[in-house]
């Protein structure tokens, strides 16, 4: 499915700074945001971007989007569980 979204020149100019075609940049940013919000998995995000899952996870991590999204309390509980083993 194709959707045409009108973009003002300022936004188009910002998207062109990525040195990729604007539709590709917009697609990537949409997928990254859906992943960041937890609406899609890393596997689905990788599939949508046509890349390997681990490559996507590394790329998202470089952009500051964590693979593990735990609170400090959840992390401490995990650490305690591992220590018990």
C-alpha positions as CSV (number, residue, x, y, z in Angstrom):
1,X,0.0,0.0,0.0
2,X,1.2,3.5,-0.8
3,X,0.2,6.6,1.1
4,X,1.1,10.1,0.0
5,X,1.8,12.4,2.9
6,X,2.3,16.1,2.1
7,X,5.5,17.4,3.8
8,X,6.4,21.1,4.0
9,X,9.7,22.1,2.5
10,X,11.4,22.5,5.9
11,X,10.7,18.9,6.9
12,X,11.7,17.6,3.5
13,X,15.0,19.5,3.8
14,X,15.6,17.9,7.2
15,X,14.9,14.4,5.8
16,X,17.2,15.0,2.9
17,X,20.1,15.6,5.4
18,X,20.2,11.8,5.9
19,X,21.7,11.3,2.5
20,X,19.1,8.8,1.5
21,X,15.9,9.1,-0.5
22,X,13.2,10.9,1.6
23,X,10.8,8.0,1.4
24,X,13.5,5.6,2.7
25,X,14.4,8.0,5.6
26,X,10.7,8.5,6.5
27,X,10.2,4.7,6.5
28,X,13.2,4.1,8.7
29,X,12.2,6.8,11.2
30,X,8.6,5.4,11.4
31,X,9.9,1.9,12.0
32,X,12.4,3.0,14.6
33,X,9.7,5.0,16.5
34,X,7.3,2.0,16.4
35,X,10.0,-0.2,17.8
36,X,11.0,2.4,20.5
37,X,7.3,2.6,21.6
38,X,7.2,-1.2,21.9
39,X,4.5,-1.5,19.2
40,X,6.6,-3.9,17.0
41,X,9.4,-6.4,17.8
42,X,13.0,-6.1,16.8
43,X,12.4,-8.9,14.3
44,X,9.4,-7.2,12.7
45,X,11.4,-3.9,12.6
46,X,14.3,-5.7,10.9
47,X,11.9,-7.3,8.4
48,X,10.3,-4.0,7.6
49,X,13.7,-2.4,7.0
50,X,15.1,-5.4,5.0
51,X,17.9,-6.1,7.4
52,X,19.0,-8.8,9.8
53,X,17.6,-8.7,13.3
54,X,20.9,-8.4,15.1
55,X,22.0,-5.6,12.7
56,X,18.8,-3.8,13.5
57,X,19.3,-4.2,17.2
58,X,22.9,-2.8,17.0
59,X,21.7,0.1,14.8
60,X,18.8,1.0,17.2
61,X,21.2,0.8,20.2
62,X,23.6,3.2,18.5
63,X,20.7,5.6,18.1
64,X,20.0,5.3,21.8
65,X,17.0,2.9,21.6
66,X,17.7,0.1,24.1
67,X,17.0,-3.5,23.3
68,X,16.1,-4.2,27.0
69,X,13.7,-1.7,28.4
70,X,13.7,-2.4,32.1
71,X,13.2,-0.3,35.1
72,X,15.9,-0.2,37.7
73,X,13.8,-2.4,39.9
74,X,13.2,-5.0,37.2
75,X,17.0,-5.0,36.4
76,X,17.8,-5.6,40.0
77,X,15.4,-8.5,40.2
78,X,17.0,-10.0,37.1
79,X,20.5,-9.6,38.6
80,X,19.3,-11.3,41.9
81,X,17.8,-14.2,39.9
82,X,21.1,-14.7,38.1
83,X,23.1,-14.6,41.3
84,X,20.9,-17.3,42.8
85,X,21.9,-19.7,40.0
